[in-house]
């Protein structure tokens, strides 16, 4: 799981990463310009996008992410 921070500052992104408890730990990328959010069509937070291993978008969510919905959207192994 990768977090993409583009609002606030780098300290805010680090604090968010420390607060979010997932296993394996959340990796964080911070884009000060915010261009990545524009490129991905993200205009609100929270938002989540699920990609497959080839980078194809499988599903996106805007608003709180329900882990059951995420689990159901994962491709079969």
Order of alpha helices (4+ residues) and beta strands (2+ residues): beta-alpha-beta-alpha-beta-beta-alpha
